[in-house]
Amino acid sequence: LFEGLTRFNPTNALPIPGLAHRWDISPDGRTYTFHLRTNAAWSTGEPITAADFVWSWRRAVAPETAADYSGFFYYVKGGRALVDGTSTNLSDLAVSAPGPHTFVVELENPTLFFPDLCAMRIMAVIPRW
């Protein structure tokens, strides 16, 4: 429950794979491509997909959700405007699911600690129901 793309290693607190078994970082440090585990599933047995992450992250920044810690999304392109309420178009959050197990995140700037943020509960995937 509430597992993110990454989680913290219990011995040194560095980010390690969670629901993503690996991730790639673009040469400019602004795009992260997370490759989800193909065996990740909800308690109902349904697969967890990259589209679930897109939905969950957009829900977290939606003003009506008023989520605690939504400021963590400031690092994601379009996140600050959504969290601050200057934008209401959730598709402005630069996240996408080009495939069922591929989740892409575009950042405003290179952020070396972004994999650490992906272990936080606010960035965990949640079921739509």
C-alpha positions as CSV (number, residue, x, y, z in Angstrom):
1,L,0.0,0.0,0.0
2,F,1.3,3.4,-1.0
3,E,4.4,2.1,-2.7
4,G,6.0,4.6,-5.0
5,L,8.2,4.3,-8.0
6,T,11.1,4.1,-5.6
7,R,11.6,3.4,-1.9
8,F,14.3,4.0,0.6
9,N,17.1,1.5,1.2
10,P,16.7,0.7,5.0
11,T,20.5,0.6,5.5
12,N,21.5,3.9,3.8
13,A,18.3,5.7,2.9
14,L,19.2,5.9,-0.8
15,P,16.4,5.4,-3.3
16,I,16.1,1.9,-4.7
17,P,13.5,0.4,-7.0
18,G,9.9,0.2,-5.8
19,L,7.2,-0.2,-8.4
20,A,9.7,0.8,-11.0
21,H,12.4,-1.8,-11.4
22,R,14.6,0.7,-13.1
23,W,14.7,4.3,-14.5
24,D,16.6,6.2,-17.1
25,I,17.6,9.8,-16.9
26,S,18.0,11.9,-20.1
27,P,21.4,13.5,-20.7
28,D,20.1,16.9,-19.7
29,G,18.8,15.5,-16.4
30,R,15.3,16.8,-17.0
31,T,13.4,13.7,-18.2
32,Y,13.0,10.5,-16.1
33,T,11.7,7.4,-17.7
34,F,10.5,4.8,-15.1
35,H,10.1,1.2,-16.2
36,L,7.4,-0.4,-14.0
37,R,7.5,-4.0,-12.8
38,T,5.3,-6.1,-15.0
39,N,4.1,-8.1,-12.0
40,A,2.9,-5.0,-10.0
41,A,-0.8,-5.5,-9.1
42,W,-3.5,-4.0,-6.9
43,S,-4.9,-6.1,-4.1
44,T,-7.7,-7.0,-6.6
45,G,-5.2,-8.6,-8.9
46,E,-5.6,-5.9,-11.6
47,P,-2.2,-4.7,-13.0
48,I,-0.8,-1.4,-11.9
49,T,0.0,0.6,-15.0
50,A,1.8,3.8,-15.9
51,A,-1.6,5.3,-16.7
52,D,-2.4,4.8,-13.0
53,F,0.6,6.9,-12.1
54,V,-0.5,9.7,-14.5
55,W,-3.9,9.7,-12.9
56,S,-2.6,9.6,-9.3
57,W,-0.1,12.4,-9.9
58,R,-2.7,14.6,-11.6
59,R,-5.1,14.0,-8.8
60,A,-2.4,15.0,-6.2
61,V,-1.9,18.4,-7.8
62,A,-5.6,19.1,-8.5
63,P,-6.6,22.1,-6.4
64,E,-9.8,20.4,-5.2
65,T,-7.7,17.5,-3.7
66,A,-5.8,20.0,-1.5
67,A,-3.2,17.3,-0.9
68,D,-0.6,17.8,1.8
69,Y,2.9,17.9,0.4
70,S,1.7,18.6,-3.1
71,G,4.6,21.1,-3.3
72,F,6.9,18.1,-4.1
73,F,5.4,18.4,-7.6
74,Y,6.9,21.8,-8.1
75,Y,9.9,20.0,-9.6
76,V,7.7,18.5,-12.3
77,K,7.1,20.7,-15.3
78,G,3.7,22.4,-14.9
79,G,3.4,21.3,-11.3
80,R,3.9,24.6,-9.6
81,A,1.1,26.3,-11.6
82,L,-1.3,23.5,-10.8
83,V,-0.5,23.4,-7.1
84,D,-0.6,27.2,-6.8
85,G,-3.9,27.3,-8.7
86,T,-2.7,29.5,-11.5
87,S,-3.5,26.6,-13.9
88,T,-6.4,24.3,-13.8
89,N,-5.5,22.1,-16.8
90,L,-4.3,18.9,-15.2
91,S,-2.7,17.9,-18.5
92,D,-0.2,20.7,-18.0
93,L,1.6,18.3,-15.5
94,A,4.3,16.9,-17.7
95,V,3.8,13.2,-17.0
96,S,2.9,10.6,-19.6
97,A,2.4,6.9,-20.1
98,P,3.7,6.0,-23.6
99,G,3.2,2.3,-22.7
100,P,1.6,0.3,-19.9
101,H,4.8,-0.1,-18.0
102,T,6.6,3.1,-19.0
103,F,6.0,6.3,-17.0
104,V,7.8,9.5,-18.2
105,V,8.2,12.6,-16.1
106,E,9.6,15.9,-17.4
107,L,11.2,18.2,-14.8
108,E,11.5,22.0,-14.7
109,N,15.2,21.7,-14.0
110,P,17.7,18.8,-13.4
111,T,16.9,17.6,-9.9
112,L,19.4,15.0,-8.6
113,F,17.2,14.1,-5.6
114,F,14.1,13.4,-7.8
115,P,14.3,9.6,-7.2
116,D,14.2,10.3,-3.5
117,L,11.0,12.3,-3.9
118,C,9.4,9.4,-5.8
119,A,9.6,7.4,-2.6
120,M,7.3,9.9,-0.8
121,R,3.6,9.0,-0.2
122,I,2.3,12.0,-2.1
123,M,3.9,10.5,-5.2
124,A,2.6,6.9,-4.6
125,V,0.1,5.4,-7.0
126,I,-3.5,5.1,-5.7
127,P,-6.4,3.2,-7.1
128,R,-9.0,5.2,-9.0
129,W,-11.9,3.6,-7.2
